[in-house]
């Protein structure tokens, strides 16, 4: 199967930037769409962004559109989330995910937690105001 490991979280001031990474191991992820989610304390896990198998298509939550960018490097089995102009409300545990049941990696309209079956452990982002 696939193991996903996120990194790059930390403490940043409002208006600052962070770049999250998601490293996949155990299987090549080139065939699969990838997703990013986040979960703040006391809240449900929510969709942030997704990217198709070749990076040609992306989808973003309205709350991060224009500030976050996701990309991938299939040669390195990596996925990234560039987060700019961070706001205090962006603070959360960020997860990357994929769906090994769905080899059609062209679909990015996958905004529900149930659309994914493989998750990383998360990396924490804290934004100070």
C-alpha positions in Angstrom: 0.0 0.0 0.0 0.9 3.7 0.2 2.3 5.5 3.2 1.9 9.3 3.2 4.0 11.6 5.4 3.3 15.3 5.6 5.9 17.8 6.7 6.6 21.6 6.6 4.1 22.8 9.2 5.0 25.3 11.9 4.3 28.6 13.4 3.9 31.6 11.1 2.6 35.2 11.5 -0.5 36.2 9.7 0.3 37.2 6.1 3.2 34.8 6.0 3.8 31.6 3.9 4.4 28.0 4.4 5.0 25.1 2.0 3.8 21.7 3.1 5.1 18.5 1.6 3.6 15.1 1.3 6.0 12.2 0.7 4.5 8.9 -0.6 6.2 5.6 -0.2 5.4 2.0 -0.9 3.8 2.6 -4.3 4.0 5.2 -7.0 1.2 7.7 -6.8 1.4 8.8 -10.4 -1.9 7.3 -11.3 -3.8 8.9 -8.4 -5.4 12.2 -7.7 -4.2 13.6 -4.4 -6.1 15.8 -1.8 -5.3 18.1 1.0 -7.6 18.5 4.0 -7.3 20.3 7.3 -8.9 19.9 10.7 -9.0 22.6 13.4 -9.6 21.7 17.1 -13.3 21.0 17.6 -14.1 21.1 14.0 -14.7 18.6 11.2 -12.0 17.7 8.7 -12.5 19.9 5.7 -11.3 19.9 2.1 -8.6 22.3 1.1 -7.3 21.3 -2.4 -6.9 18.4 -4.8 -4.7 17.8 -7.8 -5.0 15.3 -10.7 -2.5 12.6 -11.5 -0.4 14.9 -13.8 -1.1 18.2 -12.1 -3.1 19.4 -15.0 -6.2 20.0 -13.0 -6.7 21.3 -9.5 -9.6 22.2 -7.2 -9.6 24.5 -4.2 -11.9 25.3 -1.4 -13.3 28.8 -1.7 -11.6 29.8 1.6 -8.1 29.2 0.1 -8.7 30.0 -3.5 -6.1 32.5 -4.7 -3.9 32.0 -1.6 -3.0 28.3 -1.7 -1.4 26.3 -4.6 -1.0 22.6 -4.9 1.5 20.9 -7.1 3.2 17.5 -7.5 6.4 15.9 -8.6 5.7 12.4 -9.7 9.3 11.7 -10.3 9.9 12.2 -6.6 6.5 10.8 -5.5 5.8 14.1 -3.8 2.9 16.5 -3.5 3.1 20.1 -2.2 0.8 22.7 -0.8 2.1 26.3 -1.0 0.2 28.5 1.4 0.5 32.3 1.1 -1.1 35.1 2.9 -2.0 32.9 5.8 -4.7 33.9 8.2 -5.4 32.8 11.8 -8.4 30.8 10.5 -6.0 28.6 8.5 -4.5 27.2 11.6 -5.2 23.4 11.7 -3.7 20.0 11.3 -3.1 19.5 7.6 -3.4 16.1 5.9 -2.7 14.8 2.5 -4.7 11.9 1.1 -5.3 9.7 -1.8 -7.8 7.1 -3.0 -6.3 3.8 -3.9 -9.7 2.5 -5.0 -9.8 5.1 -7.8 -7.1 4.7 -10.4 -8.7 7.4 -12.5 -6.4 10.2 -11.4 -8.0 12.8 -13.6 -10.9 13.5 -11.2 -10.2 16.3 -8.8 -13.8 17.0 -7.8 -13.3 15.0 -4.6 -14.1 17.1 -1.7 -15.5 14.7 0.8 -13.4 12.8 3.4 -15.1 9.6 2.1 -13.6 10.2 -1.3 -10.2 9.1 0.1 -9.0 5.9 1.7 -5.4 6.6 2.5 -4.2 9.4 4.8 -1.1 10.8 6.3 -0.6 11.6 10.0 -0.9 15.3 9.5 1.4 18.4 10.0 0.3 21.2 12.2 0.1 24.8 11.0 -0.2 27.6 13.6 -0.9 31.2 12.5 -0.4 34.0 14.9 -2.3 37.3 14.5 
